[in-house]
Amino acid sequence: MIPAARPIYLDYASTTPVHPVVLQAMEPYLRQEFGNPSNLYRPGRRAAEALEAARAGVARTLHCHDDEIVFTSGGSEADNLALKGMTLARRDKRHLVTTTIEHSAVLGAARDLQQHFGVDVTYVPVDACGIVEPAAVAAAVRPDTGLVSVMLANNEIGTIQPVAEIARLVRARGVPVHTDAVQAAGFLGLDVDCLGVDALSLSAHKFYAPKGVGVLYVRRGTPLLPLVHGGSQERGRRAGTENVAGIVGCGVALELVERHRGATAARLTALRDRLIAGIEAAVPGVLLNGDRRRRLPGHVSVCLGDVQGESLLLELEMDDLYASSGSACHAGTQEPSHVLLAIGRSPELAHTALRLTLGAPTTDAEIDRVLELLPAAVRRLREMMAAR
């Protein structure tokens, strides 16, 4: 009997599998090394040492000081801590600048600051490729601006933002900058001084570590109010007993993807471009979302024009091909993607979106198979619509 081919997973922007090396590093802290890092006896001290070793590993990748790293429960908490913690720490600065295509964690935090704390928020638009103009961000800064938040790379369409240029313009006016870099780890450089940012968010499950762990880099001297109150963990910036095993996995995984970043990015860029070219050649009427070159390696987002994205996902799942129509955080909702609307797609067209995101395990053979399955699935659905 010929064994069935493994399913093709092309939703790495949503989540990634835990790497075996990462799982191996975590295992002792899930079994025998279960100490609380706040305790002073030996098991607690060993847990604290593991925690600080992971913090040092993250700091090496970000080229920052160990004490500038705050561990959280994920990217959403890290974004909320950055926006709310930094904005509310400065009572005289009640204006926030962000963009129309940010992740829902940033936009949700911005709305909460508007509704419950009286913070004024400016949402800077992007162009048709999903890229924000640095001068437009700088022009939105006012004397009472307390923070600018612009994502490094977009989760839905893969566009890479000119964060370093934005930071150069904005910080020259004394305004700190936060970037949501959740999608960038393992693909783009995260040197915080090269980026020029004062805060940066990461989520471990996007780079082959477990879910439930996030990172917020906060530059020394940056005022930050905690969101979670209680103990003095994370130097008083985030209370609660730390997820030692998950944090250990986060530290190992981030250094692992950084070590292989150049080779992985080059390989996935080639696969991405082949996938885009193949889809455009085989699927009439397809539209690429986002900038053709200034996009993450391995990130493909298209609109199909007349085929509903969710119908196509179900059709592809029958062929053991797993993809998405956009952000996993909005899966199951009927609202069109705010990102696609921001780049000028109509609500009707936005509902035809398909996102295919590649990861380190993706193979050439899988891309070949996708270029067989996807056009065939679109043809079937179009034939079904024509027969109605």
Secondary structure, 3 states (H helix, E strand, C coil): CCCCCCCEECECCCCCCCCHHHHHHHHHHHCCCCCCCCCCCHHHHHHHHHHHHHHHHHHHHHCCCHHHEEEECCHHHHHHHHHHHHHHCCCCCCEEEEECCCCHHHHHHHHHHHHHHCCEEEEECCCCCCCCCHHHHHHHCCCCEEEEECCCECCCCCEECCHHHHHHHHHCCCCCEEEECCCCCCCCCCCHHHHCCCEEEEEHHHCCCCCCCEEEEECCCCCCCCCCCCCCHHHHCCCCCCCHHHHHHHHHHHHHHHHCHHHHHHHHHHHHHHHHHHHHHHCCCCEECCCCCCECCCEEEEECCCCCHHHHHHHHHHCCEECECCCHHHCCCCCCCHHHHHCCCCHHHHCCEEEEECCCCCCHHHHHHHHHHHHHHHHHHHHHHHHC
